[in-house]
Every structure is written in C-alpha cells, then in structure tokens.
C-alpha cells in the first residue's frame, strides 16, 4: 500500500499532467502564453512538492517520537533544525510538546527508579517476610526474611504449593545435590506446617499462625493492581516474643493479684484456726478428737494453698540472673546423682548418652540448676506415667551435651530425652502456655519456670516429640 506522501505526490503529478495537456492547446495559437503557462505549472509543481514536505514533516517527527518511546530513550530530545536552531511556528510548537512529554516521562522514570530502589532496600532490610506472586500465582519476589523463614530453594516462578506437593524438593535436590540443599530442605521441613497455613490463607484474611517449633506469626494475604490486573502478596510477621511478653505481663498481673488475695485469706484463716483450737478443751473427749482432726486438716490444706501460690509467685518474682562462668556438665552430674536412685527404683534409666567437654559458660548456676531440676523431674514423671498406663517394664531419661558453634560463638546443645512421649498429640502453640500441663494433677509451673530462666539467659530452646516414641527438650547454650 502506498504511503500518504506517495499518494499526494501522484495526485499532484496527475493534476499537473492534466493542466499541461490543457496548456498544449495554446502551443500553436499563442506560443508566448504557452511558455508563461508552462513556467507557471513548473512553479506550481515545485511549490506543491514543498508544501507536501512541510505538511508531512510533523508525521516524520511523530514517527521519531514513537521510536524514542519504543526504545524508552526518554533522555533524548527532538530538534527542528540541525545545529540546535529551533524553528518557530506550528512545527516548533509540536516539537516542543514532544520534548515536554519526553522530559515528563524521564522525570517519572527517575522517580519510579528511586522509589523502586527504596522499596528494594526496604524489603531487604525489613524483618517482615514478604512474598509477591505474579498473575498466575507463581512467586515473583521474595525478600531475604521470607527466604530464611520459609526455607524455599530457588522459589521464583514456582507456586507456593510446589513445596507442599514435594515437586520442588525433588527438582532442586536432583539439580544440585549439595550440602546447602540438605540444609534448605531441613529448614523447609520445619516450616512445612507454616507453608500449609499460608497456602490456605484466603485473600484479605489476617490470622495467627504457628510453625512446628511453636513460634507464632501473623499472616496476611492481600492484593494490589498491576497493569489493571490483581496480584496477591503474603506478609508474615513473627509475634513469638511479642506474644510471650504480653502473656508474661498478663500472667504476672494475675498472679500478683491472686497471690495477694490468697495470702491475705490464708493468713486470716490460719489465725482463726489457731484460735478455734483453744476451745478443744471445752468439748467432750469424743467430740474433741474429731474437732482437732478437722481443724488440723483444714490448716494443712491452708498451708498447701499458700505453698501453691508461692510456687507461682516465685516465677513472677524471679531475680535477674547473675552471670558467672559455670560448668553445665557439673550441674547436670549433681542432678543425675540426686535422681539416679529414685529412677532405678522405678525401673527408669537415667544416664548420659553423650557428654562433650564444654567450656564454662556465663550463667546463673542457681537458677539454671532449679530449671534443669524441673525438666529432669518432669521427664521422670512422664516416663513413670507412661510405664503405668501402658504396662511397660522400664523406660529411660537420657542426657546429651554436644559442643557446637552458635551465632554467639562456641557453645553447646543440651538435650533431655525421655521415653514418656507425652507430647505426641499436643500442638506446639500450647507448650509453655501458663497452667498448661500433660501431667495428671500437674499445675504447669515447672515448664513455665524453666522457660523464664532460659529466656532471661537468652538461651533458645525447643520442646517437641521426636516422632520415635520420645520427647526431647533441647537447649542451645549460646545466647541468640
């Protein structure tokens, strides 16, 4: 198809050809007029070509402008004359308009680039985990916090469900087969429950989530519009420390109020009971014995109630740890010596299965000893209860102390492993909850006290079923 320029030129040529044919009629009769008309037609032809060129010149600039837009070369500028001289008139106004548009696009690109750079740095530095999906639900962006939390290997271009179905695991392992893949797979296995909850999170919802280690998070799924279409994103914030502080503050206030009321009642009741014993001698002998027995029983229960409240207030009023170098192995040796005979009489084996030489670590040895006493005692009682319930002849409580390097330097991992397996069906989010216990008649104080001691020392810890008929309480003795 002919261009507009060619069509105009053909039109001009056809018109002047007709005029030339008309002029030829005067060739013989009026030669001078013929010569003048020919000169006029030639001038008209040249003027027409010039007007066509000037009329179509804005189209040439429009094409050049379109080329700059396609190349995204917003820093270039259009000129009407070589050498930098600008032409006035309609063409100059059009070129000025194009240049203003290019300048506006250039400034907008600069602003978008700065904002994108700021957003990239913000996503990289934020502790919140952010995952952005494309139009097909595949991961298009994931910040370092999300990568560390979810343990996803090469996640871009894959849906979140790929790690739940197992396809991504097999692909990455087959592709590399390195130790890094094994570490990533382990992290992904720990986060599997969190991945399942995130994948099932509906659009616009914000929920409290937890992983296999008992850490708690707030997960939110939202959306934004990109080029007119909706894209989804996930925002995950860890709330473990925040919720723990909130629970501790609530527990602290409740125990203080409860302790105040109970102690006042116990003191007043004890005084009244002592006064009632004064009237024993005024009763008949047969009634006096029953009276004394009842009063003594009430006094005993009164004392036990006071001791019960005292155990809870001990957690609240725990002093700040006084850190001094202490040998954790020696502390546990004393505990093993203390409980070895009670364990043997019940058919429970209390022994070391690994004991590395670990240097002295900064800790409050008295608080740590009380916490470890509670943990070993809880393990013993869990094993004894399991033996009684299932008719087992024996059980075990094993200790392991393994030297390892942590984020804070050389440290150790202490594990207290029992065959009681009382946590098989207990959600990780329920552990260390105030007043929660799996022991019949328990009060949930021992674990609460141990957690408070470990938190004040900055020691990471985990209580979970091993999946092999055992329960393990692991403590990383390196401040996190």
C-alpha positions in Angstrom: 0.0 0.0 0.0 1.4 3.4 -1.0 2.3 5.9 1.7 0.5 9.1 2.2 3.4 11.0 0.8 3.4 8.9 -2.4 -0.3 9.3 -2.9 -0.1 13.1 -2.5 2.8 13.2 -5.0 0.9 11.1 -7.5 -2.2 13.3 -7.1 -0.1 16.4 -7.7 1.6 14.8 -10.7 -1.8 13.8 -12.2 -3.3 17.3 -11.6 -0.3 19.0 -13.3 -0.4 16.5 -16.2 -4.0 17.5 -16.9 -3.1 21.1 -16.7 -0.2 20.6 -19.0 -2.4 18.8 -21.6 -4.8 21.8 -21.4 -1.8 24.2 -21.9 -0.7 22.3 -25.0 -3.9 23.5 -26.8 -2.4 27.0 -26.9 1.0 25.8 -28.3 0.3 26.9 -31.9 -2.1 29.7 -31.5 -0.4 31.6 -28.6 3.2 30.5 -28.1 4.1 33.2 -25.6 1.1 32.3 -23.4 2.1 28.7 -23.7 5.6 29.5 -22.4 4.2 31.5 -19.5 1.7 28.8 -18.5 4.5 26.2 -18.6 6.6 28.3 -16.3 3.6 28.7 -14.0 3.0 25.0 -13.9 6.6 24.3 -13.1 6.5 26.8 -10.2 3.2 25.2 -9.1 4.7 21.7 -9.2 7.7 22.8 -7.1 5.5 24.7 -4.6 3.2 21.7 -4.3 6.2 19.3 -3.5 7.4 21.8 -0.9 4.0 22.1 0.7 3.6 18.3 0.8 7.0 18.0 2.5 6.2 20.7 5.1 2.7 19.3 5.7 4.0 15.8 6.3 7.1 16.8 8.3 5.1 16.6 11.7 4.4 12.9 10.7 8.2 12.3 10.5 8.7 13.8 14.0 5.8 11.7 15.2 7.5 8.5 14.0 10.8 9.6 15.6 8.9 10.3 18.8 7.3 6.9 18.6 10.7 5.3 18.1 12.1 7.0 21.2 9.1 5.8 23.2 9.6 2.2 22.0 13.3 2.3 22.8 12.4 4.0 26.2 15.1 6.6 25.4 13.4 9.4 27.4 16.6 11.4 27.8 16.8 12.2 24.1 15.3 15.4 22.6 13.9 16.3 19.2 15.2 19.3 17.1 13.6 21.0 14.1 16.9 22.3 12.6 20.5 20.9 12.6 22.9 22.7 14.8 20.5 23.3 17.6 18.5 26.1 16.0 14.8 25.9 16.8 12.1 26.6 14.3 9.1 28.8 15.1 5.5 28.1 14.2 3.4 25.0 14.3 6.2 22.6 13.9 8.2 24.2 16.7 5.2 24.0 18.9 4.7 20.3 18.1 8.4 19.5 18.7 8.2 21.5 22.0 5.2 19.5 23.0 7.0 16.2 22.2 10.1 17.3 24.2 7.9 18.3 27.2 6.4 14.8 27.1 9.8 13.2 26.9 11.0 15.3 29.9 8.0 14.4 31.9 8.5 10.7 31.2 12.2 11.0 32.0 11.4 12.6 35.4 8.7 10.0 36.1 11.2 7.2 35.3 13.7 8.8 37.7 11.1 8.9 40.5 10.0 5.4 39.8 13.6 4.2 39.8 14.2 5.9 43.1 11.0 4.5 44.6 11.9 1.0 43.3 15.4 1.3 44.8 14.0 2.4 48.1 11.4 -0.4 48.0 14.1 -3.0 47.3 16.2 -1.8 50.2 13.2 -1.6 52.4 12.2 -5.2 51.6 15.8 -6.4 52.1 16.1 -4.7 55.5 12.6 -5.3 56.9 12.2 -8.2 59.4 8.8 -8.9 58.0 8.6 -11.7 55.4 7.2 -10.6 52.1 6.2 -12.9 49.2 4.7 -11.4 46.0 3.0 -13.5 43.3 2.5 -12.9 39.6 -0.8 -13.1 37.7 -0.6 -16.9 37.6 0.0 -17.3 41.4 3.8 -18.0 41.0 6.3 -16.4 43.2 7.8 -13.3 41.5 9.5 -11.6 44.5 10.6 -12.9 47.9 12.7 -10.8 50.4 15.6 -12.3 52.5 13.4 -12.6 55.6 10.8 -14.7 53.8 13.6 -16.8 52.3 15.1 -17.5 55.7 11.7 -18.2 57.3 10.2 -20.5 54.7 13.5 -22.1 53.6 12.5 -22.1 49.9 15.2 -23.0 47.4 15.1 -21.1 44.0 11.5 -20.0 44.6 11.0 -17.6 41.7 8.5 -18.8 39.1 7.0 -21.6 41.3 3.7 -21.6 43.2 3.7 -22.0 47.0 2.1 -25.4 46.7 5.1 -26.8 44.9 6.8 -27.3 48.2 3.8 -28.9 49.7 3.5 -31.4 46.8 7.2 -32.3 47.0 7.9 -31.4 43.4 10.2 -28.5 44.2 12.2 -30.6 46.7 13.0 -33.3 44.1 13.9 -30.9 41.4 16.3 -28.8 43.5 17.9 -31.9 45.1 18.4 -33.5 41.7 19.9 -30.4 40.2 22.5 -29.7 42.9 22.8 -32.4 45.5 24.9 -30.2 47.7 25.0 -29.8 51.5 23.3 -26.4 51.1 20.3 -28.2 49.6 20.1 -30.5 52.6 20.2 -27.5 55.0 17.5 -25.8 52.9 15.4 -29.0 52.9 15.6 -29.2 56.7 14.5 -25.6 57.1 11.7 -26.3 54.7 10.6 -29.4 56.6 10.4 -27.3 59.8 8.3 -24.7 58.1 6.0 -27.1 56.3 3.1 -26.6 58.7 3.6 -22.8 58.2 3.6 -23.2 54.5 0.3 -25.2 54.6 -1.3 -22.5 56.6 -0.1 -19.7 54.3 -1.2 -21.6 51.2 -4.7 -22.0 52.7 -4.9 -18.3 53.9 -7.8 -16.7 52.0 -7.5 -13.3 50.2 -8.0 -10.4 52.6 -7.6 -12.5 55.8 -5.2 -12.0 58.6 -4.6 -14.9 61.0 -2.4 -16.1 63.8 -0.2 -18.9 62.6 2.4 -21.2 64.2 5.2 -23.5 62.9 6.4 -26.9 64.1 8.8 -25.2 66.6 5.9 -23.4 68.3 6.9 -19.9 67.0 3.8 -17.8 66.3 3.3 -15.4 63.4 0.6 -13.1 62.0 0.0 -14.0 58.3 -1.9 -11.7 55.9 -2.8 -12.2 52.3 -3.6 -9.1 50.3 -3.6 -7.9 46.7 -2.7 -4.9 44.5 -3.3 -4.0 40.9 -0.6 -4.2 38.3 -1.4 -3.1 34.7 -5.1 -3.4 35.5 -5.0 -6.9 36.9 -4.9 -8.1 40.6 -1.7 -9.7 42.0 -1.5 -11.2 45.5 1.1 -11.0 48.2 1.8 -12.5 51.6 3.0 -10.6 54.7 4.3 -12.6 57.7 5.4 -11.0 61.0 6.8 -13.1 63.8 5.0 -12.5 67.1 6.7 -15.0 69.3 8.5 -12.5 71.5 5.6 -10.0 71.4 3.0 -12.6 72.5 5.4 -14.1 75.1 5.8 -10.6 76.6 2.1 -10.0 76.6 1.4 -13.4 78.1 4.0 -12.8 80.8 2.7 -9.4 81.7 -0.9 -10.8 81.9 0.3 -13.8 84.0 2.4 -11.5 86.2 -0.6 -9.2 87.0 -2.9 -12.2 87.5 -0.5 -14.0 89.9 0.2 -10.9 91.9 -3.5 -10.2 92.4 -4.2 -13.8 93.1 -1.2 -14.1 95.5 -2.3 -11.0 97.4 -5.8 -12.2 97.9 -4.9 -15.8 98.7 -2.1 -14.9 101.1 -4.4 -12.5 103.0 -7.1 -15.2 103.2 -4.6 -17.9 104.2 -3.1 -15.7 107.0 -6.6 -14.8 108.3 -7.8 -18.4 108.1 -4.7 -19.7 109.8 -5.2 -17.3 112.7 -8.9 -18.2 113.1 -8.0 -21.9 113.0 -5.4 -21.5 115.7 -8.0 -19.6 117.9 -10.5 -22.4 117.4 -8.1 -25.0 118.8 -8.2 -23.1 122.0 -11.8 -24.4 122.6 -10.8 -28.0 122.2 -10.5 -28.5 126.0 -14.1 -27.3 126.4 -15.5 -30.1 124.3 -16.3 -33.7 125.2 -13.4 -36.1 124.6 -15.2 -37.9 121.8 -16.1 -34.6 120.1 -12.7 -33.0 120.8 -10.7 -35.6 118.7 -13.0 -35.1 115.7 -12.8 -31.3 116.2 -9.0 -31.3 116.3 -8.6 -33.7 113.3 -10.9 -31.4 111.2 -9.0 -28.2 112.3 -5.6 -29.8 111.6 -6.8 -31.0 108.1 -8.0 -27.5 107.3 -4.8 -26.0 108.5 -2.8 -28.5 106.3 -4.8 -27.5 103.3 -4.4 -23.9 104.1 -0.6 -24.3 104.2 -0.6 -26.2 100.9 -2.7 -23.4 99.3 -0.1 -20.9 100.4 2.7 -23.1 99.0 0.9 -23.5 95.7 0.6 -19.7 95.3 4.2 -19.3 96.4 5.4 -21.6 93.6 3.7 -19.4 91.1 4.9 -16.1 92.6 8.4 -17.5 92.5 8.2 -17.3 88.7 7.0 -13.7 88.8 9.5 -12.6 91.4 12.5 -14.3 89.8 15.6 -12.2 90.3 17.7 -11.1 87.4 20.4 -13.8 86.6 23.9 -13.1 87.9 26.1 -14.4 85.2 29.3 -16.2 86.2 31.2 -18.9 84.3 29.8 -22.3 85.3 30.2 -25.8 84.0 26.8 -27.0 82.8 28.1 -30.6 82.8 28.9 -30.5 86.5 25.4 -29.1 87.3 23.8 -32.0 85.5 26.1 -34.5 87.1 24.8 -33.4 90.5 21.2 -33.8 89.2 21.9 -37.3 87.9 23.4 -38.2 91.3 20.3 -36.9 93.0 17.8 -38.7 90.9 19.6 -41.9 90.0 18.3 -44.0 92.9 14.7 -42.8 92.6 14.8 -43.6 88.9 16.4 -47.0 89.5 13.7 -48.0 92.0 11.0 -47.2 89.3 12.8 -49.0 86.5 13.9 -45.8 84.8 17.4 -45.5 83.3 18.8 -42.0 84.0 22.2 -41.7 82.1 24.3 -39.7 79.7 24.3 -40.8 76.1 26.8 -38.1 75.1 28.9 -35.8 77.1 31.3 -33.5 75.3 33.9 -31.3 77.0 32.3 -27.9 77.1 34.0 -24.8 78.4 32.4 -22.8 81.3 29.5 -20.7 80.1 28.2 -17.5 81.6 25.0 -18.3 83.6 23.3 -18.1 86.9 24.1 -21.5 88.2 21.4 -21.5 90.9 18.6 -20.5 88.6 19.9 -22.9 85.9 20.1 -25.8 88.4 16.5 -25.2 89.5 15.3 -25.1 85.9 17.1 -28.3 85.0 15.9 -30.0 88.1 12.3 -29.2 87.0 13.0 -30.5 83.5 14.6 -33.8 84.6 11.8 -34.3 87.2 9.1 -33.7 84.6 10.8 -36.2 82.3 11.0 -38.8 85.1 7.3 -38.3 85.9 6.3 -38.5 82.3 8.2 -41.8 81.9 6.7 -43.2 85.1 3.2 -42.3 84.0 3.7 -43.9 80.5 5.0 -47.1 82.1 2.0 -47.3 84.4 -0.5 -46.5 81.6 0.9 -49.0 79.1 2.3 -51.6 81.5 5.9 -51.1 80.4 8.7 -52.7 82.5 11.2 -49.9 82.0 11.8 -46.5 80.5 14.6 -44.0 80.2 15.7 -40.4 80.6 18.8 -39.7 78.6 21.0 -36.6 78.7 23.1 -35.3 75.8 25.6 -32.4 75.9 27.1 -31.7 72.5 29.6 -28.9 71.8 28.8 -26.8 68.8 29.3 -23.3 67.4 26.3 -20.9 67.5 25.7 -17.3 66.4 27.2 -16.0 69.6 30.4 -18.2 69.5 31.3 -21.5 71.0 28.5 -23.1 73.0 26.7 -26.4 73.5 23.4 -28.1 72.8 21.8 -29.8 75.8 19.1 -32.4 75.2 16.9 -34.1 77.8 15.2 -37.0 76.1 12.6 -39.2 77.8 10.6 -42.2 76.6 7.3 -40.8 78.1 6.2 -39.3 74.7 3.5 -37.2 76.3 3.5 -34.6 73.5 2.5 -36.7 70.5 -0.9 -35.0 70.1 -0.1 -31.6 71.7 0.0 -28.6 69.3 3.3 -26.7 69.5 1.4 -23.5 70.2 0.1 -24.9 73.5 3.5 -25.6 75.0 4.8 -23.2 77.7 1.3 -21.8 78.0 0.6 -20.7 81.6 -1.2 -23.5 83.6 -0.8 -26.0 80.7 0.4 -29.5 81.6 0.1 -33.1 80.3 0.7 -34.5 83.8 -2.3 -35.7 85.8 -2.7 -33.3 88.8 0.0 -31.0 87.4 0.0 -27.3 87.7 2.1 -26.2 84.7 4.6 -24.4 86.9 7.8 -26.4 86.1 7.9 -25.7 82.4 6.9 -22.1 83.0 9.7 -21.6 85.4 12.2 -23.3 83.1 11.2 -21.2 80.2 11.5 -18.0 82.2 15.0 -18.9 83.3 16.1 -19.8 79.8 14.6 -16.6 78.3 16.4 -14.5 80.9 19.7 -16.1 79.9 18.9 -15.7 76.2 19.1 -19.4 75.5 17.0 -20.7 72.6 15.0 -23.8 73.5 12.5 -26.3 72.0 10.3 -28.9 73.4 8.8 -31.4 70.9 8.1 -35.1 70.2 10.8 -36.7 68.2 8.4 -38.9 66.3 10.3 -42.0 67.6 8.3 -42.5 70.8 10.4 -39.9 72.7 10.1 -36.3 73.8 13.2 -34.1 73.7 13.8 -30.8 75.4 16.7 -29.1 73.5 18.6 -26.0 74.9 21.1 -24.1 72.8 23.5 -22.8 75.4 24.7 -19.9 73.3 23.0 -16.5 73.6 20.9 -15.9 70.5 
